[in-house]
């Protein structure tokens, strides 16, 4: 079973990620991992933290001579901002440390501050926000890049783009070639494939800047080359659409998910929504008239592109703070302000790519197994022959 975990606080020494369950022999490029980390840091509307950090992965276990060796992979990503927090968040307490703390006693609406403080009995939200912070997603993107390396060996590629920022929306479908070109850009604005739509999105971010507000986003992740048959209909927790939905909603600030064109389908009739089935006799394969299902039917991939959208609410930390209550005095107060983003597009899409890649890689290995890449390849190609003969 493929499994990953992350550890670390936003202003701690480093972020740590482990990934267990990959077969031996997968080619790994540290530079490719760092490219994904770079993509996560880009975008108009990002906060001051991105000017401090230059995220680089240090793979310290599980990869030797540029290939996985079958053992757990461990990755470190050091926080450069830790130099400013060594006395504020020390591992061991010291005399006089009370004066060095930066307590947060005015919880932010929409953040984990208050609920987490009540749950763990903290009257200082610092310990909650440090882990609840989206800085944690840096580690997810690192292990997601490793999952992409596995999928890439089988012709599966996962990309993303932004389809809405606040009220500004992309009003057309994106072509695959546009997503590829977008992923290769060296200058990233808001991750939209259409320049005119992106200009409207930028105006929405500018308005949020002007008013001390934040703005939400909708991103779409597309996985191409996914074979038919990943996931299963037989149990609730094996259905791939459910697993993808949980993965996307686990991202900080994501409050909704859509597989395929779910919202459009819910407002329509069945005759207009289902993807009709056809047979290409020359190619000896089944085809579909459309892909409104997002590549998944009954919890199983159907061979079309997997389409998943994440709906991310505006970031909870506002420069123009909302009403709150001070945890110490219980008196009305304005919420605390921690350095933050105004908009996290297109970083959200890159994080979404990582989560989709991890879920697909897990489902792929569940179906095809293998302790080595060569064994997985034999199983995979044998299955493709089975599909061809169906």
N, C-alpha and C positions, 0 to 999 in steps of 0.2 A: 504494500500500500504506500502510495506517495503521500508524504506528510511534511508540512513545513511549520516552523514556529519562529516568532521574532521576539526579541527582548531589547530593552533599552528605553531611556527617557529622552525627551526632546532636547534637554540641555545636559544630559549625562555624558560620560566619556565617549561612548560609541553606541551604535546600533549593532545588533547581532542577529543573524538569521541562520537557521539550519534547515536542510532539505534532505529527507531520508527516503530511500526507495527507488532511486534511479539505477538502471543497469550500468554496468561497466562499459567503457569504450565510447562514450558520447564525447565528441570534440567540444571543448570549451575555450572560448576566447574571453579573457578578462577585459580586453578592450571593448568587446561587444556588450558585456555587462555594464561597463562604464558609460557606453553610449546611451543605454537605456536610462541610467541614472541622470545623465545630462539632459535627456529629453524630459524627464520628470521635473527638472528645475526651471524649465523654460515657460514663457508665456507672459503676456501683458496683464498687469494687475497683481503680480506676485509681490510678497512683502520683503522687508529688509533682510530677512534670514537668508534668502537666496543669494544676497551679495556677500555673505560671510562664508557660506559653505561651497566647497567644490567637491562633490561627493565622488569618492573612489572606493571600489570594492577591493578588499583584501581577502582572497580565498585562502583559508588556513588549513583546510582539511577536505578530503574527498576528491581532490583533483590533483593529478600528478602528470607531468609531461603533457599538459594540455588536454587530458582526457579524464573522465570520471573513472573511479576505480571500484565502484559498487558500495563504498562505505558512505556514511553521512557526510554531506557537504556543509561546511561551516564558513560563514562570511562575516567579516567585520567591516563596518563603515564608520570611520571616526568623525566625531562632531568637532569641528574647529571652534565652535562657540563655547565649548567646554572650558576653554581658558578663562572665560569671563564668569564661570559658575562654580569653580572648584571649591570655593569656601561657602557657597550658598547651598550646594547639594553634595556634601561630602559623604562618602560611604561610612566612615567612622566619625562620630561626634568629637568635638574638641572644645576646650575651654574658650568661652567667648563666642561660640558659634551662633548663639541666639541672636546676636547683633548683626550677623551676616545674612540672615535669612531674608527672603523676599516673599512674605506670606501673601496669599490671595484670599481675602475674606469677603469679597463682594462678587458672588458667583454670577456668571454670564448666562442670560437666558439662551436656551438652545444648546448649551455645552454640557458636558458631563459633570461640571463643577459641583453643583448642589446634590444631585442624585448620588454621585460617587462619594461625596463627603459624608452624607447620611449613611450610606451603605457601609463604609469602612470606619466610620467614627472619627473622621478628620474634621477639625474646625479650620483647617488651612487647605484650600483647594489646590495648592501647589502640587501635592503628591498625586492628585487625580489628573490634573491637566497635563502633567509631564508625560504620562503614558497615553492619555486619551488623544494627545496631539497627533495631527496627520503627519508629523515628522516620521512616525513609525512606518509609513508607507514606503519610505526609502528602502527599508529592508525587504518589503514585499516585492518591489520592482527588481531588486537584485536576484532573488530566487526565481521570480517570474522569467527573468532573462535566461536562467538555466533551463527552466521548463520549455522555453521557446527553442533552445538548442536541441532538445529531444524532438520536439514536434517538427522542427526544420529538417531533420534527417528523413522524415516521411512526407515531405512536401507540404506541410501544414504551416501557414503563416497567419499571425494575428496582428491586426492593425486597428487604429481608431481615428476618429475625427470628432469635432465639436459641431453639434447641430443647433444649439441654442445657448445664448447668454442673456439672461433676463428676458425681456420681451422680443429681442432680436433673434430671428430664426433663419435657418437654411431652408429654403422652400422647394428644394429638389433633392433627388437621390444623388449620392456620390458614386462616382465610378471607381473601380478598384485601382486603376492606374493613378487616379488622383490621390488615393490613400497612400500608395507607394511613394509618390513624389513628396507628399506631405511628411512622411516619416524620414525622408532624406534631407529635409531643409536644414540649413545651418542657422537661419534666423527664423524664430518662431514667434508669431504674434498671438493668435488665439486658436490655432489648430483647426480652422475651417477651410474647406477646399475651395470656397467661392469668395473671391476678393471683395465683392460688393456686400455680401452677407457679413463677411468679417469686419468690414468698415462699420456696419450697423452695430455689430457686437462691441467693437471698440468704443463706440459712442455710449453704449450702455455702461461700460466699465468707467468711462470718464465721468458720467453722471454720478455713479456711486462714489468715485473719488471726490467729486465736488461737494457732495452732501454728507460725507463722512459715513457712508453706508457700505454695504457689500452686495454682491449680486450672484445669483445661482447660475447653474449651467446644466445642459443635457449633453451627454456624450454617447457616441455609438461605437461599439467594438464589433469588428467583423473578422471572423476566422474562415479562411479559405483553404480548401483541400482536405477538409475533415471527412473521413470515410463514413459510409452508412453503418450504423450499428453500435455506436458508443452510447453508453447509458442503458437503462432498462425500464420497462413498464411494470415489473413484477412487485416492486415495493416502493413505498413513498419516498424513501431516502436514496433510492438508486436512480430516480428520474433526473435526467441531466439538466432539464430546464430549472428544476427546483434547486439543484446544486449550484448552478450558475447564478440564480437569483440570490441565494444566500451569500455567495462570494462577493457579488457586487454590492449588496446592501451592507455587508460588513465593513465597507470602506467608510471612513469618517465623513460625516455630513451627507452621505447618500441616503435618501429617504424613500426612493422608489426605483423599480426596475421594470423593464419591458422586454420580453422576448419576441422578436419579430414585430409585427404591427398590431400589438395587442389592443392598444387604446382605440385605434381605428376599427379594428374588428368588433370590439364591444359595442360600437355605435352603428353597426351595419347588420346585414342579413347573411345567413350562412352561404347562400348562393354566390355572394360577392366576396367571401372571405377565404374559402378553402382553396388550396393549391391543387388544381386539376392534375391528374396523372396521365401520362402518355408513354408510348414505347417507341424507341428509336431502333428499328430492326437492323439498320446498317451498323450502328454502333453497339447493338445488343445491350441496351441499357434503358432503364426507366428514366423519364424526365418529368419535370413539373412545369405547369403553365405560369407560375409565379413563385415567390418565396415570402408570402405573408406570415408563414409559420416560423420564420427565422431559423430554418434548418433543423428544427426539432419537432417531432410528432410523437405523442405518447411517451415522452421522456427519452426518446431515442433519436440520434442524429439520422437524417434522411439523405445525406450526401450533398446537400446544398450548403451555401454559406451559412454559418451560424451568426445570427445578428442579435446583439444584446445592447440595450440602452440603459444608462444610469441617470437618474434624476437627482442632482445634487443641490441641496438647499444653499442659500447664502451663508457664508461663514459666520459663526456666532460672535466673533470678536469685532466690535464696531468702534471706530474712532469717535463716533457720536454715541456714547453708551446708552443702553436702555435701562429702565427701572429695575432695581434689584433690592436686596436686603443685606445688610452687613451681618456676617455670621457671628461676630463678637458682640455687637450691641443690639442686634435684632431691629435696628432702626432702618427706615428707608434709605437707600443709597443708590448711586449710579454704578452699574456693573464695571468690573475691572477691565482695563485695556492691556492686553499683551500684544506685542508686535505681531502683526498678522497680515494675511493676504486680503485683497479686495475681491479678487476673482481667481479661481484655481483652474480655469481652462487654459491650456489643454492638458495640464498635469493630470487631471482626473482621468482623462482618456488613457494616458500611459499607464496609470495605476490599474485601470480597468483591464487593459491588455494583459497585465501581469496576472490578475486574478483569473481571467478567462483561460489564459495559457496553463495555469496551475490546475484548474479543474479539468481541462481537456487532456492534459498530460496524465493526470491521475486516472481518468476514465480509459485512456488509451492503454495504459499499462495494466489496468484491471482486465482488459479484454485480451491483450496480446502477451503480457507477461515477459519473462526473460531475465536472466541474471546478467546477460551481456547484450550489447547492441546487436550483435550478429544473431543471437537467438531470437530477439524481438523481431528482427527483420525477417527471419524465416517464418515465424508465426504470422506476421503481417501479410507477407506475400502469398502464403498459403491461403489465408482468408480471402484475399483479393481474387484468387482463382476460384474459390467457392462462390463468391459473389458473381463472378463472370458467368459461371455455369448455372446460376439460379434460373 
